[in-house]
Amino acid sequence: MSTIIYPSPIFGPVHSRRLGVSLGVNLMPGDGKVCSFDCIYCECGFNKDFRPTQKRPTREEVREALCEVLRTRHANGESLDVITFAGNGEPTGHPDFPGIIADTIEARNQYFPEAKVSVLSNATFINKEAVRDALMLVDNNIQKLDTVCMDYIGRVDRPVQPSYDVKEVIDCLKLFKGHVIIQTMFMKGASQGVSVDNTTEEYVNPWLEAVREIAPQQVMIYTIDRETPDHDLLKAPKETLDAIKERVEEIGIKCSASY
């Protein structure tokens, strides 16, 4: 199985299908995975297979490493489209996430004022007001919502918190008042003999209703692009994603599809 464990705290830049030339910020240890989800499609593998031995980087370590990279790229005339919080787990789970966001915006403004700050999140910590306040400061507040079906979430996203409730997550997503981008993975195939196809009407229509209620600034739909730890998963066809994209746009919300 091919997996990706990202360096910490800074990696890349990489070319993102959705964001462009992206400098990554990984707030998790550089030798393993720490995530509040354990998605069967995660490019970083299953949580149990990559337990870290290192600690998470401190706020100070993140600030110093980020400033050094930005200073060097600026001095060398190298371009940068976005600074993206992603990596080996859920970035908003870092205890100093709000402060790190403040430091990042300050550094961005100094060296690359045109670059965007993005956060890729699974939305498991947006019930915390301090996390929401920090996310309101970033340019691209990208939050995961693969479905509104708890059974599907239990099979595919596999939250590690027993208290996870997608209805509560949707209520918190509404609190952003439109300053949020919904990101959804659509796929086909099976896991342990059970279908994980969320492209059918059974899943798409309730998801669309939730999107309508949340009223995000944008929706990003995508499908499998790299090898997954569960090998029975399949890409959703381009025509399927295009059809879902069209339905999102019909309710007046901007939508992109990555194949």
C-alpha positions in Angstrom: 0.0 0.0 0.0 1.3 3.4 -1.0 0.7 6.1 1.6 1.8 9.7 2.0 3.1 10.9 5.4 3.9 14.6 5.1 6.8 16.4 6.7 6.0 18.8 9.6 5.4 21.6 10.0 6.0 22.8 6.4 5.9 20.7 3.2 5.8 21.4 -0.5 4.8 23.5 -2.3 2.6 21.0 -4.2 0.2 21.6 -7.1 -3.3 21.2 -5.8 -6.1 20.3 -8.1 -8.4 22.8 -6.4 -6.0 25.5 -5.0 -3.0 25.9 -7.3 0.6 26.2 -6.1 0.2 25.4 -2.4 2.6 25.5 0.5 1.4 23.0 3.0 1.3 23.4 6.8 1.1 20.2 8.7 0.2 20.7 12.4 0.5 17.0 13.1 3.7 14.9 13.8 5.9 14.3 10.8 6.2 10.6 11.4 2.6 9.5 11.6 -1.1 10.3 11.5 -3.3 11.9 14.1 -6.9 12.5 12.9 -10.4 12.7 14.3 -11.6 10.8 11.2 -10.2 7.5 9.9 -11.4 7.7 6.3 -11.1 4.5 4.2 -10.0 6.7 1.3 -7.3 8.7 3.1 -4.0 9.0 1.2 -2.2 9.0 4.6 -3.5 5.5 5.4 -5.4 4.2 8.4 -4.8 5.7 11.8 -3.8 2.4 13.4 -1.0 1.8 10.9 0.8 5.1 11.3 1.0 5.9 15.0 3.5 8.8 15.5 6.3 8.8 18.0 7.1 12.5 17.5 5.1 15.4 19.1 3.0 18.0 17.2 5.0 21.1 16.3 4.5 24.0 18.7 3.1 27.4 17.6 6.6 28.9 17.7 8.0 26.1 15.6 5.3 26.6 13.0 5.8 30.3 12.9 9.6 30.1 12.6 9.5 27.4 9.9 6.8 29.2 7.8 8.5 32.6 8.0 11.8 31.1 6.8 10.2 29.4 3.8 8.1 32.5 2.9 11.2 34.8 3.3 13.3 32.5 1.1 10.6 32.2 -1.6 10.0 35.9 -1.7 13.8 36.6 -2.0 14.1 34.2 -4.8 11.1 35.5 -6.7 9.2 32.2 -6.5 5.4 32.3 -6.8 2.8 31.1 -4.3 -0.9 30.9 -4.7 -2.0 29.6 -1.3 -0.8 28.5 2.2 -2.8 25.4 3.0 -3.3 23.7 6.4 -3.6 20.0 5.7 -1.2 17.1 6.2 -1.3 14.0 8.5 -4.5 14.7 10.3 -7.1 17.3 11.4 -5.4 20.7 11.6 -8.1 22.4 13.8 -7.3 19.8 16.5 -4.1 21.5 17.4 -4.5 23.2 20.8 -2.9 26.4 19.4 -4.8 26.5 16.1 -6.3 30.0 16.5 -2.9 31.5 17.4 -1.2 29.7 14.5 -3.7 31.1 12.1 -3.1 34.6 13.4 0.7 34.1 12.9 0.2 32.7 9.4 -1.9 35.6 8.3 0.7 38.1 9.6 3.5 36.3 7.8 1.4 36.0 4.6 0.7 39.7 4.7 4.4 40.5 5.0 5.8 38.2 2.2 2.9 37.2 -0.1 -0.1 39.5 0.5 -1.8 38.1 -2.6 -1.7 34.5 -1.5 -4.7 32.9 0.1 -4.8 31.0 3.4 -6.8 27.8 3.2 -7.7 25.2 5.8 -8.8 21.7 4.8 -10.9 20.4 7.7 -13.2 17.5 8.5 -15.4 19.8 10.6 -15.0 17.8 13.8 -13.8 20.8 15.9 -16.1 23.5 14.5 -18.3 23.2 17.6 -15.5 25.2 19.4 -16.1 29.0 19.1 -12.3 29.7 19.1 -11.9 27.4 16.1 -14.8 29.0 14.2 -13.5 32.5 14.9 -10.1 31.5 13.5 -11.6 29.9 10.4 -13.5 33.1 9.8 -10.2 34.9 9.3 -8.9 32.6 6.5 -9.7 33.0 2.8 -10.7 29.4 2.1 -12.5 27.7 5.0 -12.9 24.3 3.5 -15.0 21.9 5.5 -15.8 18.3 4.7 -19.4 17.0 4.3 -19.4 13.7 2.4 -23.0 12.8 3.2 -25.7 13.4 5.8 -26.2 9.7 6.4 -24.7 8.6 9.8 -24.5 5.0 8.7 -22.4 5.9 5.7 -20.2 8.2 7.8 -19.6 5.4 10.2 -18.5 3.1 7.4 -16.5 5.6 5.3 -15.3 8.6 7.3 -15.2 6.6 10.6 -15.1 9.4 13.2 -13.1 8.5 16.3 -15.4 10.5 18.5 -18.4 8.5 19.5 -20.3 11.7 20.0 -20.0 12.8 16.4 -23.4 13.9 15.0 -23.7 15.1 11.4 -26.8 17.2 12.3 -24.8 19.1 14.9 -22.0 19.6 12.3 -24.4 21.0 9.8 -25.8 23.4 12.5 -22.2 24.6 13.1 -21.5 25.0 9.4 -24.5 27.3 9.3 -22.8 29.5 11.9 -20.2 30.6 9.3 -23.0 32.6 7.6 -21.7 31.6 4.1 -18.0 32.0 4.8 -17.4 28.3 4.2 -16.6 26.0 1.3 -18.1 22.5 1.4 -15.8 19.7 0.2 -17.4 16.4 -0.7 -15.8 13.1 -1.8 -18.0 11.1 -4.2 -17.0 7.6 -5.1 -18.2 4.1 -6.0 -17.0 0.6 -5.1 -17.3 -1.3 -1.8 -15.6 -1.7 1.5 -15.7 -5.1 3.2 -18.4 -6.2 0.8 -20.7 -3.2 1.5 -21.3 -0.5 -1.1 -19.8 2.9 -0.5 -21.4 4.5 -3.6 -22.7 7.9 -2.4 -23.5 9.1 -6.0 -27.1 7.7 -5.9 -30.2 9.7 -5.3 -30.5 8.2 -1.8 -27.4 10.2 -0.8 -27.2 13.1 -3.2 -30.7 14.6 -2.6 -30.4 14.8 1.2 -26.8 16.2 0.8 -28.1 18.8 -1.6 -30.7 19.9 1.0 -28.0 20.2 3.6 -25.9 22.3 1.2 -28.9 24.5 0.5 -29.4 25.1 4.3 -25.7 25.8 4.9 -25.6 28.2 2.0 -21.8 28.1 1.5 -19.9 30.4 -0.8 -18.8 27.4 -2.9 -18.9 23.6 -3.1 -15.9 21.5 -4.1 -16.8 17.9 -5.2 -14.0 15.5 -6.1 -13.3 11.8 -6.3 -10.4 9.4 -5.6 -7.1 10.6 -7.2 -4.4 8.6 -5.3 -4.1 5.1 -4.0 -6.4 4.4 -1.0 -5.8 2.1 2.0 -9.1 0.3 1.1 -8.4 -1.1 -2.4 -12.0 -1.8 -3.4 -12.9 1.8 -3.8 -13.6 3.2 -7.2 -13.6 6.7 -8.8 -16.9 8.4 -9.5 -17.2 8.9 -13.3 -16.7 12.4 -14.7 -20.3 12.5 -16.0 -21.6 11.6 -12.5 -19.6 14.5 -10.9 -20.7 16.9 -13.7 -24.4 16.0 -13.1 -24.0 16.6 -9.3 -22.2 19.9 -10.0 -25.0 21.0 -12.2 -27.5 20.3 -9.5 -25.5 22.4 -7.0 -25.3 25.3 -9.4 -29.1 25.0 -10.0 -29.7 26.0 -6.4 -27.5 29.1 -6.9 -24.2 27.9 -5.4 -20.9 27.9 -7.2 -19.4 24.5 -7.6 -16.2 22.9 -8.9 -15.5 19.3 -9.8 -12.1 17.6 -9.7 -11.8 14.3 -11.5 
